[in-house]
Amino acid sequence: MIESTTELTLVPKAPRAAPTPSAPVRGEGPAAPAPARAVGRPSGTSGASSAPGALAVQRHAHRLAFTGTGGDYFRVWIFNTLLTLATLGVYSAWAKRRKARWFARHTLLAGEPFDFHGDPRRILVGRVLALVMLLAAVRAIDAGAVAGLALLAGLYAVGPVLFASAQRFKLANTSWRGLRFGFDADAVAAYASCLPMLVAWTLVSVIGGLGLGTLVDGLAGLALVLLLPLAHGRLKQFQQGRARYGASAFDFRFSLNAFFGLYLWLAAALVVAGAVAGLLAVGLSTGLRQMMGAQVAWLGTLLPLGVLGVVGVIAWPVYVARLHRLVWSSTRLTGGIEFAYEVAVVELLRQLLVGGLLTVLTLGLYWPFLAVRIAKLRIEGLTVLSDAPIDTIVVRAPQRHGPGRGPGRGPAGDAAARGFRLDIGW
């Protein structure tokens, strides 16, 4: 929780003209509504349509920009990699902070960069915790069914809390124009939002491990198909709807139909990708056997992996593009701010295919260049829409909660929230 009580006014760097009745005055809050103008297609600047009789106000559109280059990131990446290896992984926490800060500072909204302030010591603690949990999971799997069920119960018990902690860490350490984002979620919301996804992840494997028969396994698979869109939607609602920028809260309008539609698109993409990968596998297998004149022993191992790789490369861009479009079109920020997202699926697919091939041919050295190209496509797909120019919007820092300032938010509660703000991702 950010404990500042100051007020931040987002203003342009250039000198401004004297305020008019429709222009905002510094420190007085949001501007009065501008005169009605026609709706136009967002193009990064405001303007009115020539259509007569239009009453709606045109949105001001600001598309995010990414200024990083592959060469610059390669230096960051190689330095992080070498120091992580030299310190047997200890430096990985500082490497992650450096990487996150590099990407944040090269991401611009209205010409102003974001920033990342994460404490690498907390990242290191989170990684040690994740490693301990992974080792415990391996031991539990080897120990038998009882230990496996105990592990599952432990995952259900701590998973939602760790997920909320990671979200809080990421957002509380990200800022734009000096004001940080935040994430406010209590334990009830965390469990209600995260447990359906945990159940969806483990349902089929648990039912299958019990050996109850083909019919039960099939019913579990059907339940997963029905549960996954709901679980995913609730998880995204938790992530987006509990976030804030300063004291301004985000909101997420959850639509179950939209998430079922997303998974129908994913299923169609998987079918198409599977057909393409199958044809490629058959052609490659036939060609190799004709060239070598005998059965190739390693085809049975490598071809399935190749098929999965091709399916992933083809289906992933379609899924990512539609997921981000759905999530951001359903997200709002206090003050009439909305979001639009559009990424070129064909270009994303091309970058994955060409960049993936170059990464393999260069033994991984092309990876930083590919990462930057993918990040640029994904970041610049997001557009922020507002009724007023974004540099005139007043955003206040959140008020500090203490005794008598909010339910259940005394000093002990704040200390607990700060103490468990860890990053558990790699």
Summary of the structure (lengths in Angstrom):
residues: 426
radius of gyration: 25.0
end to end distance: 23.6
largest distance: 84.6
contacts: 1210
relative contact order: 0.14
helix: 58%
strand: 12%
